């Protein structure tokens, strides 16, 4: 079995969405499905998942995880802080209200199921 690697993308939307986890997941899913088109300079071999992240204090929250079976794929990925800034600029371009409107139309996993499975899509199938 080959080892998988993740890099985390945290987004500046949690407070603006009042920590409504299901709405946050829908917004993350909207962005996840479009991230490779928006940032075409990212390696084609990197895929994007939703993850249930656990903080150092034990709290959980959803994030986007960049997934690859090759750790070297992340050599050309921007740093955590730069990726945060790029995503923040993208969300500013879209507008938080427009993002929410688009995201509400998306069918995806809910927060309770994401916590249970840990990631979406399920890579164990």
C-alpha positions as CSV (number, residue, x, y, z in Angstrom):
1,X,0.0,0.0,0.0
2,X,1.4,3.4,-1.0
3,X,1.6,6.2,1.5
4,X,-0.5,9.3,0.9
5,X,0.5,12.9,1.8
6,X,-1.6,15.9,2.6
7,X,-1.0,19.6,2.8
8,X,-3.7,21.6,4.5
9,X,-5.5,24.7,3.2
10,X,-7.3,26.7,5.8
11,X,-9.7,29.4,4.6
12,X,-10.6,32.8,6.0
13,X,-14.4,32.1,6.1
14,X,-15.1,30.4,9.4
15,X,-16.0,33.5,11.4
16,X,-17.9,35.1,8.4
17,X,-20.0,32.0,8.2
18,X,-20.6,31.9,12.0
19,X,-19.0,28.5,12.3
20,X,-22.0,26.9,10.5
21,X,-20.1,23.7,9.7
22,X,-22.5,22.5,7.1
23,X,-22.4,25.8,5.3
24,X,-18.6,26.0,5.6
25,X,-18.4,22.5,4.1
26,X,-20.6,23.5,1.1
27,X,-18.4,26.6,0.6
28,X,-15.2,24.5,0.8
29,X,-16.7,22.0,-1.6
30,X,-17.5,24.8,-4.1
31,X,-13.9,25.9,-3.9
32,X,-12.4,22.4,-3.8
33,X,-14.1,21.6,-7.1
34,X,-12.7,24.7,-8.8
35,X,-9.2,25.0,-7.2
36,X,-7.2,23.2,-9.9
37,X,-8.8,25.5,-12.5
38,X,-8.2,28.6,-10.6
39,X,-4.6,27.7,-9.7
40,X,-3.4,26.0,-12.8
41,X,0.2,26.3,-11.7
42,X,-0.3,23.7,-9.0
43,X,0.8,20.2,-10.0
44,X,-1.7,18.1,-11.9
45,X,-0.9,15.2,-9.7
46,X,-2.3,16.9,-6.6
47,X,-6.0,16.3,-5.8
48,X,-8.2,18.0,-3.3
49,X,-10.3,16.6,-0.5
50,X,-12.4,17.8,2.4
51,X,-10.9,16.9,5.8
52,X,-12.1,17.0,9.3
53,X,-9.1,18.7,11.0
54,X,-8.4,18.5,14.7
55,X,-6.7,21.5,16.3
56,X,-4.0,21.3,19.0
57,X,-6.8,22.2,21.5
58,X,-8.9,19.2,20.3
59,X,-11.6,21.2,18.4
60,X,-12.5,20.0,15.0
61,X,-13.2,22.0,11.8
62,X,-13.3,21.3,8.1
63,X,-10.5,22.2,5.8
64,X,-9.4,21.4,2.2
65,X,-6.5,19.0,2.0
66,X,-4.2,18.8,-1.0
67,X,-3.6,15.1,-1.6
68,X,-0.8,13.2,-3.4
69,X,0.8,9.9,-3.3
70,X,4.2,11.6,-4.0
71,X,5.5,13.9,-1.3
72,X,7.7,15.6,-3.9
73,X,4.6,17.0,-5.6
74,X,4.4,19.5,-2.8
75,X,7.8,21.0,-3.6
76,X,6.1,23.4,-6.1
77,X,3.1,24.2,-3.9
78,X,3.1,27.6,-2.3
79,X,3.7,27.8,1.4
80,X,0.8,27.5,3.9
81,X,0.7,31.3,4.4
82,X,1.0,32.1,0.7
83,X,-1.8,29.6,-0.2
84,X,-4.0,31.2,2.5
85,X,-3.4,34.6,1.0
86,X,-4.1,33.4,-2.6
87,X,-7.4,31.7,-1.4
88,X,-8.3,34.8,0.5
89,X,-7.9,36.9,-2.6
90,X,-10.0,34.4,-4.6
91,X,-12.8,34.6,-2.0
92,X,-12.6,38.4,-2.1
93,X,-13.0,38.2,-5.9
94,X,-16.0,35.9,-5.6
95,X,-17.5,37.8,-2.7
96,X,-18.7,35.9,0.5
97,X,-22.4,36.4,-0.4
98,X,-21.9,35.0,-3.9
99,X,-19.9,32.1,-2.5
100,X,-22.7,31.3,0.0
101,X,-25.3,31.5,-2.8
102,X,-23.4,29.2,-5.1
103,X,-22.4,26.8,-2.3
104,X,-26.0,26.4,-1.1
105,X,-26.8,24.7,-4.4
106,X,-24.1,22.0,-3.9
107,X,-24.9,18.5,-2.6
108,X,-22.1,17.2,-0.5
109,X,-21.2,15.5,2.7
110,X,-22.4,17.0,6.0
111,X,-20.3,17.9,9.0
112,X,-21.3,14.9,11.1
113,X,-20.4,12.5,8.2
114,X,-17.2,14.2,7.5
115,X,-16.1,13.9,11.1
116,X,-17.0,10.2,11.0
117,X,-15.2,9.4,7.7
118,X,-12.4,11.9,8.2
119,X,-12.2,12.8,4.5
120,X,-14.2,13.3,1.4
121,X,-14.1,11.8,-1.2
122,X,-13.4,8.5,0.4
123,X,-10.1,7.2,-0.9
124,X,-10.5,3.8,0.6
125,X,-13.0,2.7,-2.0
